[in-house]
């Protein structure tokens, strides 16, 4: 149990840098806003006695926080709720689909049904906030392009049995049900097949894992949309003063993991055309082996408030309980992990995007904090936004989670009722439109 065993403290201390090693930016250059992104998902069996029919819901929220207004209220003797409410703005993207035991239409197996549902969702659901009004498909094509320029096609592996065609260039117009014919087998390929979420769909089961992958993709696309909006319209003022925080690591798991390289290339291209060290993007893990290990270090007196631990191959070998860590993260992470104990004692595991190069590779990647010019300003925001809403909390993330979370109890009952209406299991009291 790595979380219960701390190796040589002297070796660990060699990898610790104090907060003073990351000087605060001058007041005019400190980050003044944070945008946190979080997702939530839920699957519901639509009726007692029919356990095989499962309907899924997912949503992704973004919460904007004016750090200046929040800090002003912190200094007041009595907090003004109205002022705090004005300091926060949020947006939400939600979607739903039949996960198991129900299908998009007659004659589709469960995998094909999911492919049709994902195509429908990405073409209909929009990220709408301020001057941003793009579908999830628009943002997917943008991620496969460059900042400000969408790709015309994406590489798709044919999902049909017996066909081994790979990296077929499929246009954004390739929609269900006709799609674009595969050059080898002639079956339809959809633009959203590039995500490969359908590869985790099974005939027997709830398919919660596939829904989780789809939600993670939506979180990434919301981040891409909001960051690109500021890059395109406020590159010299709002973008260099805003921190984007993703609830969870900067990583993509499972079949959509190829988006990891797309995300890294996209944000590094954005950084090369942004004044100063921005854009500022960080992921924050709340659970997992590294978080448990970080808390063990604090319990054993290795980390003091303000200390940053470099998670190099030595540390990773203890976290993962293996000496072979060359492959760690290189296929999933587009940011590098650090362990930070904030000035008020919270334990955080951020992942940060390097300015150039890969955070992880077979040679050890880029563990040196010097490769991450956004790190100092990010740590400053962590120190300024502590929250007691959950363990080791950060206020912007807590707000985004509050917007994205599904309510328990009555909320799940409502979602179950909605699912039954959508599946035609009960007569709707509302006229068809």
N, C-alpha and C positions, 0 to 999 in steps of 0.2 A: 504494500500500500504506500505509494510514493508520498501521498498527502500526510502520512504519519511518520515519515522518515526524512530528516534533513541531513544532507551530506556535509562535508567539511565546510564549516562556517567561514574559515579564512579564505578558501577558494571562492565562495560566493561573494564575500565582501570585495574581492578584486573586481567583480563585475557590477558593483553598485556605484552609482553616481548620485551625489546630493543634488537637491533642487537648485543650489547656487550654480551648478554647472550649466544650467539652462536659464540664463538671465531673462527677466521679464522684458517684453518689448516696451518701448516708450509709450506713455499714455495714449498719444494719438494713434498708435499702431496696434493697440490691444484689440482683440476681437470684441465686437459689441453685440453680436447676435449669434444664436445657435439654432439650427434646424435639426431636429431629431426625427428619425424614421423607425417605425416599429410595425410589426405585423402580428396578426392573430388568426387562428383557424379553428374550426369546429366541425365535427361530423355528428350527425344525428340519425338514429334509426327512426324511420318515419312513423312507425306504428307498432305497438305491442303485438306480439305474435307474428311479426314479419321481420325478423332480425337480419335478413339478407339484404334488405333495401336500405341503403345509406345515402344520405344527401349531405353535401359538403358546402361550407361557407368559409370564406377567407376575406380579410381586409387588411389594408396597409394605411397607416396614418402618418402624417408629417405634422410636427408641431414647431412653430416658429416662436422663439423666446427672445425678447429684447433684454439683453443682459444688463444694460444700463438702468432701465426702469426697475428691474428686479433688485439690483443692488441698492438703488435709492430707497426702495421700500424696506430693505433689510436694515438700513440705518435709522429708519423712523421708529419712534417709540410705539406707535400703533400702525399696523399695516392697513393700507387702504385696499380692500378687495377689488374695487372698481379699477384702480390703477394697475393692479396685477392682471386683471382680466384683459385690459387693453394691451398689456405687454405680451400676450400670447395669442397666436392665430394658428388655425389648424386646417388641414384638408384630409379627405378620406377617399380611398378607392376600395370598393367592395365588389365581390363577385361570388357566384354560386354555381354549382353543377352537380349532376347525379354522379356519385362516386362508385356505387356498387349496387347491383340488383335492379338498376334502372338505367335507361339509355337515352341518348339524344333523339334517336328515331328508330323505327322498326328496321330490322335487318342488319344492325351494326353490332359487332362483338364489343366487349368492354374496352379494349384498347383503342379501336377505331372511334368509339363513342367519345372517349377522352380526347382524342385528337380533334374531333369536330368541336367539342366543347371548348377546348383551349383556343382554337381558331375563332370561335364566336366571341369568347371573352376578350381576346386581344384586339378584335376589331370594333367592339362596342364600348368597352370601358375606357374612360378618359381620365387623364390627370388634368384637372381644371383648377388653377389657382393663379390669380392676377393675370398676367399676359400669357400664361402657359395653358394651352388647350390642345393636348395631343393624346391620341389613343395609345394603349400599351404597345400595339404593333408599331406605331410611329417611333416610339422610344426604343423598341427592340432593333429596328433598322438603324436608328441613330447610334446605338451602342456598337453595331457592326460597322459603322462608318467612322467618321471623325467628328470632333466637336463642331456643330453647326452644319454638318453635311451627312445626310442619311445614306446608307448603302442602298444600292438598287436591288441586290440579291444577297441571299445568305446560303452557306453550304449545308446541305441536308443529306443525311444518310437514309437510304430507302428503308422503311420499317417493315416491309412485307416479307413474309417467310420465303426463304430460298433466294432472295435477291441480295447481292452483296455490293450493290452500287453505293459509293460513298462520295460525299462532298459534291453533290449535284447542286449547281447554282439555281436556286429557286427564287423567283421574283416575289415582291411584296404582294402582288395581285393574286397569288396562288391561294385562293380561298376554298374552303369546303363548300359543297361536296365534290366539285369537279377537280380542283387543285391543278397541279402541273404534272403531266405524265412523266413517270420515271423513264429514262432513256433505255433501260434494260428490260424491265418487266411491264411497263405501261401503266402501272397503278398510280393513283393520285398521290402527289406530294404536296403538303401544305407548308406555308412559310413558317408557321410556328412549330413544325416538326424539328426545327433546328434545336429546340430546347430539349428534346428527347425525354421529356417528362413521362411520356406514355410507356417508356421502357420499364418503369417501376409499377405499372398497373397490372393487377392480377385479377383473375376471374372470381376467385374465392377470397374474401377479405374486405376490409373497409377502405383500403387504399389511402389511408391517412398519410403514409409516407409520400406518395405522389402529390397529395394536396399540399404538404409541407414544402416540397420542392417548388411547386408553382407559386406559393406565397413568397418564398425567398427570391424568386425571379422578379416578382412584382415589387418587392422592396428595393431591389437593385435598380429597376427601371424608374421608380419614383425618385430615387437619388440622382440618377442620370438626368431626368427631366428638370428637377429643381436646380441642380448645379449648372446645367447648360443654360437655363433661363438667366441666371445671374452672370454667367460667363458671356452670354450674348449681349445682354442689355446693361449690365452694371459691372463690367470687368475691372474697372479702376476704383470703384468705391465699395459696393456691397459685397462682391465676391471676396476680396482680400480681407474683409472684416467679419466674415461669417464662418462658423464651424459647423460642418455637417457631421452628425453623430448617428451611426447605425447601431441599433440595439442588436448586438451579436457581433461576431468577428467579421472582418472583411474577407469572406470566403464563400465559395459555392461548392456544395456537396452533391454527390450522386450524378446522375446522367447530365444535368445542366452544368457540370463543372467546367466545361470548356469556356463558359462565359467569364471565368476567372481571368484568363489572358486578355479577353476583350476589355474587361473593366480596368485592368492594370494599364493597358495601352491607351485607353480612352482618357483616363484621368492624368496620366503622365503627359499626354499630348496637350491636355488642357493646362497643365502646370507650365509647360514650355511657352505658352502664349499668354500667361497671366502675370501681371506685375507683382514682384515680390515672391514669397515662397508658396502662395496659394495655388490651387484651392485647398482648403483645410478639410480633410476627410479623415474620420476615425471610426473604428468599430469598437464596441465595448462588450466584452463577454461577462455575463453574470453567473454562468454555471460552467461546469466542465472540469477536466483534470487540472488544467493550468490554474484555474481559480482556486481550487482546493489546495493546490501546492502553494500558491501565493499566500493563502491564509495560514498555512502551516509555517511558512517562513516568518510571518509576523508573530505567531504564537511563540516561536523559538528565538525571538529577538534579533533576527537577521536584518529586518527592514525597519528603519525609523521613519517617522513622518517626513515626507519630502524626498525619500529615496526612490531611485529608479533602478531596477535590475535589468541588465541586458540578458535576454534569453537566447544565449548562443548554444552551440552543440553540446557543451558541457551541461548546461541546465536542462536542455531538452532530453539528454540521455537519462536524467533522473525522472523527469515528468513522464516520459513514455516508457521507462523501465527497459531501455535497450541501448546498446552502444552504436547501433546502426541507425542513425538519424538523417542520413544523407537525402532520403526521399521525403522527409517530413515537409508537408505544406506546399511542395512545389507544384502539385496538381490541383490544389484547392484554394490556397490563400493568395490574395492579391494585396495583402498588407502584412507587416511583421509584428509579432507579439512582443510586448514589453510587460513588465510588472511594475506598478507604481503604487506607492502608499502616499495618499494625499496629505496635505498639511494638517487636516483635521482627523487623520488616522484611517480613512477609508482605503480599502484595498481594491485596486482596479487592474484589469488586464486589457489594455487597449491594443488594437492593431492599427498600424500607421502605414501609409503609402510612401515608398521611397521616391525621391525626385526622379531617379533614373535606375534602371536595372531591376532585377527580380528580387523580391524580399527573401525567397527561399529558392535554392537550387541544389544540385548535387555537390557543390563545393562549399556549402554552408550558408549561402545567401549573403544578406547584408545585415548582420546583427548590430553593427556600430550605430549608435544614435546619431552620429554625425551625418549619416546618409539620409536623415529624415528632418529636413529644414522646418517642417510644420510642427515638430514635436514640442518645442518650448511653449508656443502659444496654446497648444492643445492642453498641456499640463496646467497652464494658467487658468483655463476655463474649468477644468476639473476641480481646481482648488476653490473656484468662485461659486460653484453650483452644487454643493453638497446637499443631499436630500435624505431625510429619514423615512421616506415613504416605503423604502425597502432596503435591505442590507446593502451597504456600499453604494447607495443610490446617487443618481445625477438628475437634477431637476428636469432638464429638457427630455431625457429619456423617460422619466416617470410620467410626464405630461403626454408624450406620444403613446406610451403604453395605455394610459387611461382612455385615450381616444380610440385606440385600435381594439381594446379588449372587448370580448363578448360578455354581456351580463349573464350571471348564473341564475338558476331558478326560473323566474318568469321569462327571462330573455330566451333561454333555450326552448321553452315551451312555445314561444312565438315562432322561433325559427322552424321548429318541427311542424307547426301548423302551416307556415308558408311553404315548406317543402311538400306537404301533402296537397296543397292547392296547385303547386307547379306541376306535380306529377298526375294531376287529375283524379286524385283519390277521394276528394270531397267536392261537393258543388259549391262554387264560389258565390258569395252573396252579392258580388259586384257584377254589373253587366260587362260583357266582353267588349274590348275597344281595339 
